[in-house]
Amino acid sequence: MSEKQALEDTKPNEDQSVWKADSDNHVKLEGGDAAKPSDVSSEGNGREGLQATRLYHRRWVIVLLFSLYSLSNSYQWIQYSIISNIFTKFYSVDAFTIDWMSMIYMLTYIPFIFPVTWLLDKKGLRVIALVATALNCAGTWIKVASVRPNLFYVTFLGQFCCSFAQVFILGMPSRIASVWFGSGEVSTACSIGVFGNQLGIAIGFLVPPILVPNVDDMNELAHHIRIMFYITAGVATLLFVLVVFVFQERPKIPPTQAQATARSIPPEQYSYIASIRSLLRNKPFMLLVVTYGLNVGCFYAVGTLLNRMIIVHYPGEEVNAGRIGLTIVIAGMVGSLICGVWLDRTKTYKQTTLAVYLLSLVGMIVYAATLSLGHLWVVFITAGVLGFFMTGYLPLGFEFAVELTYPESEGTSSGLLNCSAQVFGIIFTICQGKIIDDYGTLAGNIFLCVFLLIGTIMTALIKSDLRRQNANLRAKAADSSDWHNGSLSAPSVIIEAKL
């Protein structure tokens, strides 16, 4: 890029700017954070001025690319369990072993999340994205080599690689939103990041039952499984290449005053261990860690055991079991986006989180009560309602955690949330599976309802301490005060740049 082009890219774009001049010396802000050039200071009182902030169009490319490789990874979480009866036949293993093809995603996350969040803080988003897509790509090609009845250990190794990749993916939406997006759109951006994960799970519910029909001929079955694995590997490889050439670490100029403040902390003053200790002493956040784990753990159990629950009451309906899973996740995607937009507009984090949690409990009760009625269309409706609230809760938990823990690293707080979810997911999946085997699906679902009720009560006890919003409001108030006192030589603006 030439010097002239670089200078032009730093100028405000008159058509894309999110501010409009009211006069030569005043501006009207339409959204985002107030900002000004970093060399402007408050001469009147000796305080340093606010740093410049800017929004780049590239932020949408970054979050979209993240969503796509998150989709590719989360799809593989459920691709075995949703046709568990077919894989048990092909590899000659029991149903509980196939359940572990899903639970390995949860188990791998627990020991590796802390090293990965440390690496995120030290090396940044780009390194994490490269490692995630490389591992995901490697796992898919290992699976391609595993399509023989005596090679279950190879397909398990491939799934382990993909589960390891997930550790580098699952907690990133809130970090990407904070690093790239303005304060008026972080919740929406986080929802888009979570959207990719949910869409991948939806495809994982829908596609495997279509690509791999339940046939008796083992050679034909191997052919169908191989096609599924080749498609997955091709997509994962393409996304790895895109990340190598497109994914960027962070914008040159921060998007918010909160992010500018976080950047200004010298690396030698940051301690990962001290950050963890600070989070563990944060009582509202620790309550959220437990409640988030209970809710998402229930979702993991329902997703993993869905095929078994549907087949019990509707034999031979593997394809419809996948479609019901698709309904759960698609409804949750809609719920996530609506909740994200709602949070950006209202900033009612606790109220919204509590309402969605309570409605998740109601949805689970209705789903449990109607599963055995013998009408699949009823199950589709109740599963959709359950999904709208239960998976719609995911971005709420991420964003509420960032608010409660600012200025601690978003990757660390999200990592603790997801670690809790994996622990509860394993416990709930194993326990519900055993309860279903011994007492039936109703008892298994009531088991989950009890814990959702506990989570709802605990959510009501969380103190709403919105630290990130308060930091942005203080920055705006200070800037506005300086401007009205005539201590600034230029108005405060936030610019949306082309790239």
Helices and strands as residue ranges (DSSP letters): H 3-9, E 19-21, E 27-29, E 53-56, H 58-78, G 81-83, H 84-91, H 95-123, H 125-144, H 152-167, H 172-180, H 186-211, H 218-246, H 257-263, G 267-269, H 272-280, H 283-313, H 318-346, H 349-370, H 376-390, H 393-405, H 410-439, H 441-460, H 467-484, E 494-497
